[in-house]
Amino acid sequence: MIAKLAVETRHLKHIIVHSGSYGLQSYYPSKVDPSLVITALSQEMLVQEAALVANRLANVYLDSSTIIGLPHYKTQLLFHNNNRSALGSDWPYCMKAPYGPILAGEKVLRNFLSEEEISGIHERALHFLETPVSQLFEEYGQIVNEFAGRGEEFIQIIERSRKRKKNLDKN
């Protein structure tokens, strides 16, 4: 739905709160309970869809909401191979205001990101918020990055395929 709105209202910026998933029962259960497994799967799919949209459209960004821990899928999806996520939340009342959830998120991310990388997350988010939409489209184009989140091997295969096609078209 956000992707549709973002394409139809290109003059506006869109932030997908909680990265599309409010996290209720989003952890995979330790025992097999079909309803909990389905809930966890659907929550993860929502975050995957939100990350895809933010990686592709220049006027869409994600807020992380609360980053709970390294093993949680949201941490990986938002901060590994994704440069369109902000450490932010609409949930500041649960910790010392005004920056409780952001500082807690930084603490989790320090387990696998450097201080420079964490600063980059903040800088990119500020850039998104402060930059006019028209400039964002100039910087990123209609599609931000068609290869975001894809492995290096896949990207190399695509590039080789494009070169072969270009050579065939010449001949």
C-alpha positions as CSV (number, residue, x, y, z in Angstrom):
1,M,0.0,0.0,0.0
2,I,2.8,2.4,0.8
3,A,4.5,1.6,-2.5
4,K,1.4,2.5,-4.3
5,L,1.0,5.7,-2.4
6,A,4.6,6.6,-2.9
7,V,4.4,6.2,-6.6
8,E,1.1,8.0,-6.9
9,T,2.3,10.9,-4.6
10,R,5.8,11.4,-5.7
11,H,5.9,14.9,-4.3
12,L,5.6,13.5,-0.7
13,K,8.0,11.6,1.5
14,H,6.8,8.4,3.1
15,I,8.2,6.8,6.3
16,I,7.1,3.2,7.0
17,V,6.8,3.2,10.7
18,H,8.0,0.1,12.6
19,S,9.3,-1.0,9.2
20,G,5.9,-2.4,8.4
21,S,5.8,-4.7,11.5
22,Y,4.6,-3.8,14.9
23,G,6.4,-6.8,16.3
24,L,3.6,-8.4,18.3
25,Q,4.7,-12.0,18.6
26,S,7.3,-11.5,15.9
27,Y,9.8,-13.8,17.5
28,Y,9.8,-17.4,16.3
29,P,8.5,-19.6,19.1
30,S,10.7,-22.1,20.8
31,K,8.0,-24.8,20.6
32,V,5.9,-25.5,17.5
33,D,2.6,-23.6,17.9
34,P,1.2,-23.3,14.4
35,S,-0.6,-19.9,15.1
36,L,2.6,-18.4,16.6
37,V,4.8,-19.6,13.7
38,I,2.3,-18.1,11.1
39,T,2.3,-14.8,13.0
40,A,6.1,-14.7,13.1
41,L,6.3,-15.5,9.4
42,S,3.8,-12.9,8.5
43,Q,5.6,-10.2,10.6
44,E,8.9,-11.0,8.9
45,M,7.4,-10.8,5.5
46,L,6.0,-7.4,6.3
47,V,9.5,-6.1,7.1
48,Q,10.9,-7.7,4.0
49,E,8.3,-6.0,1.9
50,A,8.9,-2.6,3.6
51,A,12.7,-2.9,3.1
52,L,12.2,-3.8,-0.6
53,V,10.0,-0.7,-1.1
54,A,12.4,1.6,0.7
55,N,15.4,0.3,-1.2
56,R,13.6,0.9,-4.5
57,L,11.8,4.2,-4.1
58,A,13.6,7.5,-3.4
59,N,10.7,9.0,-1.4
60,V,10.3,6.1,1.0
61,Y,12.3,5.4,4.2
62,L,11.9,3.1,7.2
63,D,11.9,3.7,10.9
64,S,13.3,0.8,12.9
65,S,11.1,1.1,15.9
66,T,12.7,-0.8,18.7
67,I,15.8,-2.9,17.9
68,I,15.5,-5.8,20.3
69,G,18.6,-7.9,19.6
70,L,20.9,-9.3,17.0
71,P,19.1,-12.6,16.4
72,H,15.8,-10.8,15.5
73,Y,15.2,-10.7,11.7
74,K,14.4,-7.0,11.8
75,T,18.0,-6.1,12.8
76,Q,19.4,-8.0,9.9
77,L,16.8,-6.8,7.3
78,L,17.2,-3.1,8.3
79,F,20.9,-2.7,8.9
80,H,22.6,-5.3,6.7
81,N,22.5,-4.4,2.9
82,N,20.0,-1.7,3.5
83,N,20.8,2.0,3.7
84,R,17.2,3.3,3.9
85,S,16.5,2.7,7.6
86,A,16.5,5.1,10.5
87,L,17.1,4.3,14.1
88,G,13.9,5.8,15.3
89,S,10.6,5.1,17.0
90,D,7.3,6.5,17.9
91,W,7.7,4.6,21.2
92,P,9.8,6.9,23.4
93,Y,7.5,6.6,26.4
94,C,9.0,3.2,27.3
95,M,12.4,4.5,28.2
96,K,14.1,7.7,29.3
97,A,13.0,10.5,27.0
98,P,13.8,11.9,24.6
99,Y,16.3,9.4,23.0
100,G,15.8,6.1,24.9
101,P,14.9,3.8,22.0
102,I,17.5,5.3,19.7
103,L,20.3,4.8,22.3
104,A,19.1,1.3,23.0
105,G,19.1,0.6,19.3
106,E,22.6,1.9,18.9
107,K,23.8,-0.3,21.8
108,V,22.5,-3.4,19.9
109,L,24.0,-2.3,16.6
110,R,27.4,-1.8,18.2
111,N,27.7,-5.5,18.4
112,F,28.2,-5.7,14.6
113,L,28.5,-2.2,13.3
114,S,31.2,0.4,13.8
115,E,30.6,3.9,15.2
116,E,31.1,5.2,11.7
117,E,28.4,2.9,10.3
118,I,26.0,4.0,13.1
119,S,26.8,7.6,12.4
120,G,26.1,6.9,8.7
121,I,22.6,5.6,9.6
122,H,21.8,8.9,11.4
123,E,23.3,11.0,8.6
124,R,21.4,9.2,5.8
125,A,18.1,9.6,7.8
126,L,18.7,13.3,8.4
127,H,19.5,13.7,4.7
128,F,16.2,12.0,3.8
129,L,14.3,14.3,6.2
130,E,16.0,17.5,5.2
131,T,16.3,17.1,1.4
132,P,13.6,18.1,-1.0
133,V,11.9,15.2,-2.7
134,S,12.8,16.4,-6.1
135,Q,16.5,16.3,-5.1
136,L,16.1,12.8,-3.7
137,F,14.8,11.7,-7.1
138,E,17.8,13.4,-8.8
139,E,20.2,11.6,-6.4
140,Y,18.7,8.2,-6.5
141,G,16.5,8.1,-9.6
142,Q,13.1,6.5,-9.9
143,I,14.5,3.2,-8.6
144,V,17.0,3.7,-5.8
145,N,19.0,0.5,-6.2
146,E,17.7,-2.5,-8.1
147,F,20.4,-4.7,-6.4
148,A,19.9,-3.6,-2.8
149,G,20.1,-6.6,-0.5
150,R,21.3,-9.0,-3.3
151,G,24.5,-10.9,-3.1
152,E,27.7,-9.9,-4.9
153,E,27.6,-13.1,-6.9
154,F,24.1,-12.4,-8.2
155,I,25.2,-8.8,-9.2
156,Q,28.2,-10.2,-11.1
157,I,26.0,-12.7,-13.0
158,I,23.6,-9.9,-14.0
159,E,26.5,-7.7,-15.2
160,R,28.0,-10.6,-17.3
161,S,24.6,-11.2,-18.8
162,R,24.2,-7.6,-19.7
163,K,27.6,-7.5,-21.3
164,R,26.8,-10.6,-23.4
165,K,23.5,-9.1,-24.5
166,K,25.2,-5.9,-25.5
167,N,27.9,-7.8,-27.5
168,L,25.1,-9.9,-29.2
169,D,23.2,-6.7,-30.1
170,K,26.4,-5.2,-31.7
171,N,26.9,-8.3,-33.9
